[in-house]
């Protein structure tokens, strides 16, 4: 899989990298996210840079060079967008309570809730 994100209103930086997938992707609803010591559950969506709108976010297992298996969380051409779990507002790049990332690479045993677990 080749992941490429260009700068857009969701994320200011670009990113491109090839990954070796070791599992099929699954659509993600929620992960734990945090900088520093405090992690909180957040909703996750993908972001389409062409339409400037949400799209599905996915997670799949990848081989991480030298570190073994990891979980890649990725979205659309504009990366992924997150907001607090309890936030019921619409996805919007101008919302101060939401933020974007190009992608995330987490340990395989991280907290993740998949869409097919809540349907």
C-alpha positions as CSV (number, residue, x, y, z in Angstrom):
1,X,0.0,0.0,0.0
2,X,1.2,3.5,-0.8
3,X,-0.1,6.2,1.5
4,X,0.1,9.8,0.2
5,X,-1.4,12.9,1.8
6,X,-0.9,16.4,0.3
7,X,-1.2,19.6,2.4
8,X,-4.8,20.7,2.7
9,X,-7.1,22.5,5.2
10,X,-7.1,19.3,7.4
11,X,-3.3,18.9,7.6
12,X,-0.6,21.4,6.7
13,X,2.1,18.9,6.0
14,X,2.5,16.3,3.3
15,X,3.3,12.6,3.8
16,X,4.1,9.7,1.5
17,X,5.2,6.2,2.5
18,X,4.9,2.6,1.2
19,X,3.7,0.0,3.8
20,X,3.4,-3.7,3.6
21,X,0.0,-4.7,4.8
22,X,-0.4,-7.9,6.7
23,X,-4.2,-7.8,7.2
24,X,-7.2,-6.4,5.3
25,X,-8.3,-2.9,6.3
26,X,-11.2,-2.4,8.6
27,X,-13.2,0.8,9.0
28,X,-12.4,2.6,12.3
29,X,-14.9,4.5,14.6
30,X,-12.8,5.3,17.6
31,X,-9.2,5.1,19.0
32,X,-7.4,6.4,22.0
33,X,-5.3,9.5,21.1
34,X,-3.1,11.7,23.2
35,X,0.1,13.5,23.4
36,X,2.1,12.9,26.5
37,X,0.7,10.7,29.2
38,X,-3.0,11.3,28.9
39,X,-4.9,9.4,26.2
40,X,-8.6,9.9,25.5
41,X,-11.0,8.1,23.2
42,X,-11.7,10.1,20.0
43,X,-13.8,9.6,17.0
44,X,-11.9,9.2,13.7
45,X,-12.9,9.8,10.1
46,X,-10.9,10.1,6.9
47,X,-10.7,13.4,5.1
48,X,-11.1,13.8,1.3
49,X,-9.0,16.8,0.2
50,X,-10.8,17.1,-3.2
51,X,-14.3,17.4,-1.7
52,X,-13.2,18.8,1.7
53,X,-15.5,16.3,3.4
54,X,-15.3,13.2,5.6
55,X,-14.7,9.7,4.2
56,X,-14.0,6.4,5.9
57,X,-10.9,5.9,8.1
58,X,-9.3,2.5,8.2
59,X,-6.9,0.5,10.2
60,X,-4.8,-2.4,9.0
61,X,-1.8,-4.3,10.3
62,X,1.5,-3.5,8.7
63,X,5.1,-4.6,9.0
64,X,7.0,-1.8,10.6
65,X,10.7,-1.9,9.7
66,X,12.6,-3.4,12.7
67,X,9.7,-3.0,15.1
68,X,7.5,-5.9,13.9
69,X,3.8,-5.6,13.4
70,X,2.0,-2.3,14.0
71,X,-1.4,-0.8,13.3
72,X,-1.7,1.8,10.5
73,X,-4.7,4.2,10.9
74,X,-5.3,6.2,7.7
75,X,-8.0,8.0,5.8
76,X,-8.5,9.7,2.5
77,X,-6.3,12.0,0.4
78,X,-6.5,14.6,3.2
79,X,-5.5,12.3,6.0
80,X,-7.6,11.6,9.1
81,X,-9.6,13.9,11.3
82,X,-10.4,13.4,15.0
83,X,-12.7,14.9,17.7
84,X,-13.6,14.0,21.3
85,X,-15.8,10.9,21.6
86,X,-18.7,12.9,23.1
87,X,-18.6,15.6,20.4
88,X,-21.8,15.2,18.3
89,X,-21.0,18.2,15.9
90,X,-20.5,17.7,12.2
91,X,-17.0,17.1,10.9
92,X,-15.6,20.5,9.9
93,X,-12.0,21.6,9.4
94,X,-12.8,25.0,11.0
95,X,-14.0,23.5,14.2
96,X,-11.6,24.3,17.1
97,X,-12.4,21.0,18.9
98,X,-11.3,18.9,15.9
99,X,-7.8,18.2,14.5
100,X,-6.2,16.4,11.6
101,X,-3.2,14.1,11.1
102,X,-1.7,12.6,8.0
103,X,-2.0,9.1,9.6
104,X,-1.1,7.3,12.8
105,X,1.0,4.2,13.5
106,X,0.1,2.5,16.8
107,X,1.1,-0.6,18.7
108,X,-0.9,-3.7,17.6
109,X,-2.5,-4.0,21.0
110,X,-3.8,-0.4,21.1
111,X,-7.4,0.5,21.8
112,X,-9.5,0.7,18.7
113,X,-13.2,0.3,18.0
114,X,-14.2,-0.7,14.5
115,X,-17.4,0.3,12.7
116,X,-18.4,-3.3,12.3
117,X,-18.3,-3.7,16.1
118,X,-21.0,-1.1,16.6
119,X,-23.4,-1.7,13.8
